[in-house]
Amino acid sequence: MTRSFPSLTPKHVINALKRGGFYVHHVKGSHCTNGRIRLVSQSLLSQVLNLGVRLRAARRFGVVRTGVRLLRKTGVLDTRALRRWDLLHDDGVSRPQRMRTFLQYYEARASESGSWAPLDFEGKRVLEIGCGPLGGWGPLAIERGAADYVGVDPGMDPDLLGDPALVRGYLRAVFADLRAGDGTDADFEVFRKQFADRARYAAASIQNLDTSERFDLVLSNSCLEHINGFDDFAAHLARRMATGARMLHLVNFSNHRDKASPFSSIYEMPPDVYHKRFGRHINLLRAREMGAAFEHCGLAIQWIPLDVQTDALSRLSVDPWWTARYDTDTLALRTALLVDSGSTR
Ligand SMILES: C[S@@+](CC[C@H](N)C(=O)[O-])C[C@H]1O[C@@H](n2cnc3c(N)ncnc32)[C@H](O)[C@@H]1O
């Protein structure tokens, strides 16, 4: 959240800092009282702690993209043109194969762990939670025959996907990948129309999604660990699920910062200390609490472990808060699939 003030008094700053570690930067002008000043909801401390991540990003993305990202993320300049440019130059998220290969991998791993019933999109109503800025599994769902698709993500700009540059630069390439290079321009036109008719996006969370629709298939990719107020979220989700609905959620229990040391910071302190220091970008729930929240709402689930990092765990000095509550298997789980209990038959 960004708050703008036509002028800023010391009282504004002190109150803002008290409320949650805001920091202040000048948008225009060099003096607090004559420029527009914004308070950005990320603490100076967490910005400094994330400096290493930023420097690594600068090496990976190059100076221009890192500069654009900083302008956007700090709220200095976050226009649609800049967001579009940033997304189209982000190989990480705009790789056309990305969402298809994720799903293919998850289903392959799920098959190894039992007799997984593959997800069938034909005629289904599909809901994706936290679909991200480029529409998540929406194009795949429509191409595989979904009756409709709803993607919810409070951080997204739903109109961005209709932008002609994104249709040409992203959606076209996703379609080509889904058709393994066989889709003609005419096929793409048919698909683009179906996508426009059947896929909807909302800058919302499931708690404030304005629909009474019930869904047959509910998906998310690395989103559940970011949801604060998880019990409330699960209750709302349960109300949106049709009888016999299927679910597939990839959950990433790591710190989202350091792949070589995925649990550092998290297990080195109790959760409240982590949240004060790094913000609430992840909820720090483990599989047990997430599963319990779903089951409390009548959603029977099962976990399929994907990546267990016992070595990374053993290199840490784990705070007793964690060891008193969880066994090693739970703590070492980096990623897992949370699926409905009927998924393996
Ligand atoms: C790590 S990103 C993953 C995005 C996308 N699924 C992907 O794979 O690229 C997590 C996403 O969850 C979204 N998110 C956070 N809280 C949410 C909530 N309560 N409901 C829906 N989405 C949420 C964020 O805005 C963000 O886009």
The ligand as an SDF file (V2000), in Angstrom:
LIG
                    3D

 27 29  0  0  0  0  0  0  0  0999 V2000
    4.5300  -16.2100   -5.3710 C   0  0  0  0  0  0  0  0  0  0  0  0
    3.1990  -15.4180   -6.1700 S   0  0  0  0  0  0  0  0  0  0  0  0
    2.6880  -16.7220   -7.2620 C   0  0  0  0  0  0  0  0  0  0  0  0
    1.9770  -16.1820   -8.4510 C   0  0  0  0  0  0  0  0  0  0  0  0
    1.6080  -17.2280   -9.5090 C   0  0  0  0  0  0  0  0  0  0  0  0
    0.7540  -18.2470   -8.9780 N   0  0  0  0  0  0  0  0  0  0  0  0
    2.8370  -17.8290  -10.1390 C   0  0  0  0  0  0  0  0  0  0  0  0
    3.0230  -19.0340  -10.0390 O   0  0  0  0  0  0  0  0  0  0  0  0
    3.6110  -17.0710  -10.7170 O   0  0  0  0  0  0  0  0  0  0  0  0
    1.9170  -15.4090   -4.9400 C   0  0  0  0  0  0  0  0  0  0  0  0
    0.6830  -14.6850   -5.3960 C   0  0  0  0  0  0  0  0  0  0  0  0
   -0.3220  -14.8380   -4.4040 O   0  0  0  0  0  0  0  0  0  0  0  0
   -1.0920  -13.6620   -4.3830 C   0  0  0  0  0  0  0  0  0  0  0  0
   -1.8590  -13.5870   -3.1210 N   0  0  0  0  0  0  0  0  0  0  0  0
   -1.4440  -13.2280   -1.8950 C   0  0  0  0  0  0  0  0  0  0  0  0
   -2.4710  -13.2750   -1.0110 N   0  0  0  0  0  0  0  0  0  0  0  0
   -3.5600  -13.6980   -1.7050 C   0  0  0  0  0  0  0  0  0  0  0  0
   -4.9250  -13.9510   -1.3740 C   0  0  0  0  0  0  0  0  0  0  0  0
   -5.4000  -13.7430   -0.1290 N   0  0  0  0  0  0  0  0  0  0  0  0
   -5.7590  -14.3780   -2.3370 N   0  0  0  0  0  0  0  0  0  0  0  0
   -5.3110  -14.5750   -3.6010 C   0  0  0  0  0  0  0  0  0  0  0  0
   -4.0320  -14.3420   -3.9760 N   0  0  0  0  0  0  0  0  0  0  0  0
   -3.1670  -13.9100   -3.0430 C   0  0  0  0  0  0  0  0  0  0  0  0
   -0.0570  -12.5690   -4.5590 C   0  0  0  0  0  0  0  0  0  0  0  0
   -0.6080  -11.3480   -5.0100 O   0  0  0  0  0  0  0  0  0  0  0  0
    0.8860  -13.1950   -5.5840 C   0  0  0  0  0  0  0  0  0  0  0  0
    0.5620  -12.8530   -6.9070 O   0  0  0  0  0  0  0  0  0  0  0  0
  1  2  1  0
  2  3  1  0
  2 10  1  0
  3  4  1  0
  4  5  1  0
  5  6  1  0
  5  7  1  0
  7  8  2  0
  7  9  1  0
 10 11  1  0
 11 12  1  0
 11 26  1  0
 12 13  1  0
 13 14  1  0
 13 24  1  0
 14 15  1  0
 14 23  1  0
 15 16  2  0
 16 17  1  0
 17 18  1  0
 17 23  2  0
 18 19  1  0
 18 20  2  0
 20 21  1  0
 21 22  2  0
 22 23  1  0
 24 25  1  0
 24 26  1  0
 26 27  1  0
M  CHG  2   2   1   9  -1
M  END
$$$$
